[in-house]
Amino acid sequence: MSRRSLLRRGAGAAAGVVAAGAAAVYLFGDPTRDPVAWSRKIADVDVYNSDGPDVVVADGRCHVGAGHYYKETAALHTFDVATGKPLWKVSLNAAWAREARFTVVGGTVLALTGDPADKGGQVQAFDAATGERRWGKSVSYGAMGLDVHRPSGLLITREDGHVTGIDPRTGDERWATDVYDATSILAGDLIVCSDGTALLGKTGKELWTRSGFEPLGDSARALGEGLLCYETGRTVPVDLVCRKADTGEVMWRSPFQATKPDAFVVGALQPLDELVSGTTVFLPLAAGSRRKPTALNGLTGGQAWTYGSTYEEVGLEAARATTSVTGGFVLSTGSGLVCLAADDGRQRWHADTRQVQATGTYALLYRKEQARVFQHWTSVRIVGAGNGRTLWTGEFDGAAVSEPAASGDLVVVLDAGGTVWAVRV
């Protein structure tokens, strides 16, 4: 961050310098509680081209991925999340995979690196506390991914008609199941395969099979006793369907998207987590007879509330027009962002910016700015998701900032200049 940048919290007149040698000046209201808890400069980051995650916070530790997908510079840095003290660093001597970078499960960090020639890659496991390497496993291009079945804690791999559950600590195979099509997505206790088969993630046992059930995209979600997923629509290209998780029987169905998603683009359909808050499901797009953004009761499929008069009035700007936050949804409209309560659709707050990311009970509002051709920075405002109250504002080097990670009253981000920031909110 340049010396002209300000990091601000509240109203005050005191000034200080951020730790760890970062060139930044900030103002704060309480001299005993700096707005920047700590910052660390790391080398060779690429938040512009990263598919993430770049920062993961778990068990009191902050793990950061550095390096690129197109050259062999991938590395992991781990810090104490409360103090910023460096705990360990590992150079992977490879390029990151495009599908994912790393994830944390239990006390293990799983990293996925790829071969620039697209011949495959390798999963490597490290002790989250010490960085000690536990195991490594080569994977083919078709099996690339870091999908962890969170209820069981198993790493799920798919290849050549096999779905396998692997212990992330030891690398040992816990179960393997043959299916017609190993393409699958995780949802609650289940692993849903594209051939219509649902497996129990803990054991790999087949729970049910439904002919004609072919989930679309790479997203599914448990919702109450149901399973929410995208399927080929009856009257539009994509329906949103909720099925009974224990039988696969349809509970309710709604038109979701009137345009056909690109089958060759990963993430062409919006992740379902962005459409669900509690038991409310938000449908931001026009499809079928729906003429305004509509919220459904996710347990029954019945309409809960609508927003605005028409889609034209709301002025939705993109296919992915909503982000889920705790107890609500942030909707991108022609006049900026509006946060709606999940239970009744009442407006919580409004902001005149266009970009938002959420983590826990916080929403980060972004504005990219440019002074000259090569001088870019990103202004960030952190607000409470429930009331929109500004908790912190600041500016970061470059036109991109990583997705945030939260731990208590700390929010951690990585800027394009290679500095990890932990700010107090």
Secondary structure, 3 states (H helix, E strand, C coil): CCCCCEEEECCCCEEEECCCCCCCEEEECCCCCCCEEEEEECCCCCCCCCCCCCEEEECCEEEEEECCCCCCCCEEEEEECCCCCEEEEEECCCEECCCCCEEEECCEEEEEEECCCCCCEEEEEEECCCCCEEEEEEECHHHCCCEEECCCCEEEEEECCEEEEECCCCCCEEEEEECCCCCEEEECCEEEECCCEEEECCCCCEEEECCCCCCEEEEEEEECCEEEEEEECCCCCEEEEEEECCCCCEEEEEEEECCCCCCCCCCCCCCHHHHEECCEEEECCCCCCCCCCEEEECCCCCEEEECCCCHHHHCCCCCCCEEEECCEEEEEECCEEEEEECCCCCEEEEECCCEEEEECCEEEEEEEEEEECCEEEEEEEEEECCCCCEEEEEEEECCCECCCEEECCEEEEEECCCEEEEEEC
